[in-house]
Amino acid sequence: MSSPLGPLLRKLQSATIGKPKAAPDSVERRQLEAEFQARRQQLEEQMRQRGAELTQREDFLQRVTDTLPGMVAYWNRDGLCEFANAAYGAWFGRSRDEMIGLHARDMLGDEEYARGRPMIETVLAGQSHQIERTLTNQQGEVRHFYSHYVPNWRDGQVHGFFIMQADVTPIKEVELRLRQSNAELMHAEQFARTIAENMPGRVIYWDRNQRCRLLLCRNVIDRIRWALAISLLIGLMSASVCSPGFAVYREPHLQVARAMQRSVQAAQRFGHPTDARSHV
């Protein structure tokens, strides 16, 4: 692309070539020089304005990525960092300026760099990756990340790749606690079932709304005999299962159980420790 000053420069040259040396300061030459200088100053001012706009845009982009809840960086094909937000640099114990131009091997070390290089080669070949990773920073802090590796396509070629890592440590910790709670619950349920199945007779559990939730039999014969009954009883109200006479017989026992429940709740409200449990 030719320079915007090209036509003016050619006019200025043609105004002097072939002219007598006695008249170098002709009116035409002075006009062209003045026009040339004005045009050059105009272009320089436009360049300064565009440079300022570019700096503002870069600063805005940096501030946007610095406020993201995660790490963002861009690495070129030569393994050099060309962009990093504050979180990415802080994870590796470096400032943003220290990250720019840094080679990945110098940041990660030879062993870690060699371990991750095969995947980076596939990214530079044009393949995106989304993986979960557990990383340890310079301070020894272990965090869980969901990482995105995205190739930077331009003019049909991959010039580098973006890496975006979201910290999912709180989610992982909740998942771990949930798995532990489920395992403890299954163990407690199995323990209670083992005890109930070795008690004489049958064990029926009614919840607070007097709905059947559990029926256990001691021996195999009873379990086979009550198999159909169990499937039918679970979820039914006691009034639809028990005879009126049995309901009258059971009512005093239920009153005692309800009184126990109220005493337990009162003790808990006033901060008195108790080991009593009731679900009626």
Secondary structure as GFF3:
##gff-version 3
##sequence-region A 1 280
A	DSSP	alpha_helix	6	16	.	.	.	ID=ss1
A	DSSP	alpha_helix	27	66	.	.	.	ID=ss2
A	DSSP	beta_strand	70	76	.	.	.	ID=ss3
A	DSSP	beta_strand	81	84	.	.	.	ID=ss4
A	DSSP	alpha_helix	86	91	.	.	.	ID=ss5
A	DSSP	alpha_helix	96	99	.	.	.	ID=ss6
A	DSSP	alpha_helix	104	108	.	.	.	ID=ss7
A	DSSP	alpha_helix	110	124	.	.	.	ID=ss8
A	DSSP	beta_strand	129	136	.	.	.	ID=ss9
A	DSSP	beta_strand	142	154	.	.	.	ID=ss10
A	DSSP	beta_strand	157	167	.	.	.	ID=ss11
A	DSSP	alpha_helix	169	197	.	.	.	ID=ss12
A	DSSP	beta_strand	202	206	.	.	.	ID=ss13
A	DSSP	beta_strand	212	217	.	.	.	ID=ss14
A	DSSP	alpha_helix	220	225	.	.	.	ID=ss15
A	DSSP	alpha_helix	227	233	.	.	.	ID=ss16
A	DSSP	alpha_helix	238	241	.	.	.	ID=ss17
A	DSSP	alpha_helix	244	269	.	.	.	ID=ss18
###
